Amino acid sequence: MSDFIHPAALLIAIAADAILGEPGWLYRRIAHPVVAIGAVIGWADRRFNRPSATPGRQRLNGSILAFLLVAGAFVLGWLLQALLLALPWGPLWLGLTMSTLIAQRSLYVHVADVASALELSGVEGGRIAVARIVGRDPERLDEAGVSRAAIESLAENFSDGVVAPVFWGLVLGLPGLLAYKALNTADSMIGHKTPRHQHFGWAAARADDWANLPASRISALLLVLAALVQRGAAASAAMRAVWRDARRHKSPNAGWPEAALAGALGFAIAGPRIYHGQLRPDPWMNDGGRWQLRAADIRTGLALYLRACIILAIPVAVCAAIA
């Protein structure tokens, strides 16, 4: 393996993120990379997304933004990777830098907080905690709704926040990882079908779908494999749910990990949901599974997630050993 594609650094990144997560003392002093990327996107949205422009012009401006954002992040990542690898213990510094763009520990903490809030403060506490990680209307959710929302977020963000960064980091090193995070951040900020962003965010949303396509399939496979080593989980049911339901999801990617996790644990998630006061009649993932979920079910999902993260590290370790 060349220094450009450095699996040893990526393995360090996975371990560092699992141990350290996102240290508050550090990010109180310097901006998190994603926060910095978001500031650039926010400025571009205010500067170039003009409501008076035609839909075609808005789409063109948004496409240019998406291209420049990804290209700029890739070049910046390439320069930074070259600089870090020129230092003594270069792979260590590169790995620590990469770890800031992987979200396995922070995802676990945020979802576990929902379970803890339900256990300690009931449904009101659960609504407050789940509102930090999902976009639906929390005040309309009962305990089962809060639990399903947390589990759906766990499955989808396992793909977007963990598997996809690791995949692009393994394929293209820090340049690919940083470019992916820039694109994914753009999608989360402007890739919505709202009157303001329907056209301006079109390119970011479509490109993010393509960038997440391999990771979504890999994440489903990892959850199936994790079900093989978790008591009470069923890998065969996970595979059936993916085969039957994944493509029915409104997203071309989110259905894969959601169906896999739901099938493995016998849950039914997704389904009809309320966003911004409107009912969205989405199909169920693992239709026919148990949908009256509780805090204990969130913790069962987290246990499966942890096993999937460990399995994800194995091929990275193999590549590092070969390199």
BELWOWO-V71884 format. One record per residue. RES is the residue in one letter. D_CENTER is the distance of its C-alpha to the mean C-alpha in Angstrom with 1 decimal. Layout:
res: [RES,RES]
d_center: [D_CENTER,D_CENTER]
This chain:
res: [M,S,D,F,I,H,P,A,A,L,L,I,A,I,A,A,D,A,I,L,G,E,P,G,W,L,Y,R,R,I,A,H,P,V,V,A,I,G,A,V,I,G,W,A,D,R,R,F,N,R,P,S,A,T,P,G,R,Q,R,L,N,G,S,I,L,A,F,L,L,V,A,G,A,F,V,L,G,W,L,L,Q,A,L,L,L,A,L,P,W,G,P,L,W,L,G,L,T,M,S,T,L,I,A,Q,R,S,L,Y,V,H,V,A,D,V,A,S,A,L,E,L,S,G,V,E,G,G,R,I,A,V,A,R,I,V,G,R,D,P,E,R,L,D,E,A,G,V,S,R,A,A,I,E,S,L,A,E,N,F,S,D,G,V,V,A,P,V,F,W,G,L,V,L,G,L,P,G,L,L,A,Y,K,A,L,N,T,A,D,S,M,I,G,H,K,T,P,R,H,Q,H,F,G,W,A,A,A,R,A,D,D,W,A,N,L,P,A,S,R,I,S,A,L,L,L,V,L,A,A,L,V,Q,R,G,A,A,A,S,A,A,M,R,A,V,W,R,D,A,R,R,H,K,S,P,N,A,G,W,P,E,A,A,L,A,G,A,L,G,F,A,I,A,G,P,R,I,Y,H,G,Q,L,R,P,D,P,W,M,N,D,G,G,R,W,Q,L,R,A,A,D,I,R,T,G,L,A,L,Y,L,R,A,C,I,I,L,A,I,P,V,A,V,C,A,A,I,A]
d_center: [27.0,27.5,26.3,24.2,22.1,22.1,20.5,22.5,20.7,17.3,18.6,19.7,16.4,14.7,17.8,17.9,14.5,15.4,18.7,18.3,14.8,15.3,19.1,20.4,23.7,22.2,20.1,23.1,25.0,22.8,19.9,16.4,15.5,12.7,15.5,17.9,16.0,15.6,19.4,20.3,18.4,20.1,23.4,23.2,22.4,25.5,27.6,27.1,25.8,29.3,30.0,33.4,32.1,32.3,29.2,29.9,30.1,26.9,25.1,26.8,25.9,22.2,22.4,24.2,21.7,18.7,21.0,22.2,18.9,17.5,21.0,21.5,18.4,19.4,22.9,22.1,20.0,22.9,25.4,23.6,23.2,26.8,27.9,26.1,27.4,30.9,31.0,32.3,29.6,27.4,24.7,24.4,23.8,21.5,19.4,19.4,18.3,15.4,14.3,13.6,10.7,9.0,7.6,9.0,12.0,10.9,8.5,11.7,13.9,12.6,12.7,15.9,17.3,17.3,19.3,21.6,22.2,23.2,25.5,27.1,27.3,26.9,25.2,25.8,23.9,21.1,20.9,20.7,17.9,15.7,16.4,14.3,11.0,12.0,14.1,16.9,20.3,20.4,24.2,24.5,22.7,24.7,23.7,22.6,20.5,18.9,18.2,16.8,14.5,13.1,12.8,11.1,8.4,8.3,8.3,5.9,3.0,5.2,5.0,2.5,2.8,6.0,7.7,7.4,8.6,11.0,12.2,13.0,14.4,16.6,17.8,18.5,18.3,17.4,18.2,15.7,12.9,14.0,14.5,11.1,9.7,12.7,12.1,8.5,10.1,13.1,11.5,10.3,13.8,16.1,14.7,16.2,19.4,21.4,24.9,23.9,20.9,21.7,23.3,22.2,18.5,19.3,18.8,15.5,14.1,16.0,15.1,11.3,12.1,14.1,11.9,9.2,12.2,13.0,9.7,9.7,13.2,12.9,10.5,13.1,15.8,14.6,14.6,18.0,19.2,18.1,20.2,23.1,23.3,22.6,25.7,25.7,22.8,23.7,22.3,24.7,23.6,19.9,21.1,23.3,20.6,18.4,21.6,22.8,20.0,16.8,18.5,19.7,16.5,16.5,13.4,14.1,10.9,9.6,13.0,12.8,10.7,12.1,15.5,15.4,14.6,17.1,19.7,19.6,20.4,22.5,20.5,20.3,17.3,16.4,19.9,21.7,20.1,21.4,19.7,22.0,24.9,24.7,24.2,21.8,23.1,20.1,20.9,20.2,18.0,20.6,23.3,26.1,24.1,24.6,23.0,24.8,22.3,22.8,21.5,22.6,20.4,17.3,18.6,19.2,15.7,14.7,17.5,16.1,12.7,14.8,16.8,14.1,12.9,16.6,17.1,14.4,16.6,19.7,19.6,18.6,21.7,23.8,23.2,23.9,27.1,28.2,27.7]
